[in-house]
Amino acid sequence: MDQKTFELITLKNDAYRKIQNVMGTYAFMLTAAKYDDICELFTKKQSDVRVEMNWGVYDGYEGVKRCYSNYHKNEVTGPGVMAVHALSTPVIEIADDLKTAKAVWISPGHITGGMFSKDKAVKAHWAWMRYGCDFINEDGDWKIWHLHVYGMFMTPFDKSWVEIGDAHEMEPFPPEYAPDRPPTYSWAYSPERVTEYVPAPPKPYATFDFSEAF
């Protein structure tokens, strides 16, 4: 192995560790409802920064804040609320130019509260999803650029997802919580649907291709 290749592998390994830490921090902050701090994990320098939830896309850093510092901070918090979205099965690819990275995770978890129930009663649900994320390197700090949450199922803890399917009962959002546009992808488990290979794990790449952004 020549010196150049060795140095590239070393830098990619360091980036891999840092990106794992960014998303691990994101997951821990979710459990503690530290939503303002979550916003700080996202880039402020890229105008196309975004987060996509099951219900829609939040564009720009103002959209990121509307999602976390407005909606989550006011609705997914308080007594009886507990949100745990764990991270498993990471597949992370660092670009050869070391400027960006792409990654996916499967996220088994659970959520307790009234945010997804019309009667707002505190209820416990199993909530599984997948993450697809693009990251950007800003002076050695890795920031979330595009975060896409791909739903799998959410069901009451005492019911089978085969019986219930997706249990979201969300009312239309007021303007201060609303996404900027509809979701680009929507899938949830039902006995009539086939599980899709979305998001597919990233493959090694040289430089970022915007047509393949999450």
Sequence and secondary structure as in RCSB ss.txt:
>XXXX:A:sequence
MDQKTFELITLKNDAYRKIQNVMGTYAFMLTAAKYDDICELFTKKQSDVRVEMNWGVYDGYEGVKRCYSNYHKNE
VTGPGVMAVHALSTPVIEIADDLKTAKAVWISPGHITGGMFSKDKAVKAHWAWMRYGCDFINEDGDWKIWHLHVY
GMFMTPFDKSWVEIGDAHEMEPFPPEYAPDRPPTYSWAYSPERVTEYVPAPPKPYATFDFSEAF
>XXXX:A:secstr
  HHHHHHHHHHHHHHHHHHHHHHHHHHHHHTT HHHHHTTB SS TT EEEETTEEEEHHHHHHIIIIIIIHHH
S STT EEEE  EEEEEEE TTSSEEEEEEEE EEEEESTTSTT   EEEEEEEEEEEEEEEETTEEEEEEEEEE
EEEEEETTS HHHH          TTT  SB  S      TT      S      SS  GGG  
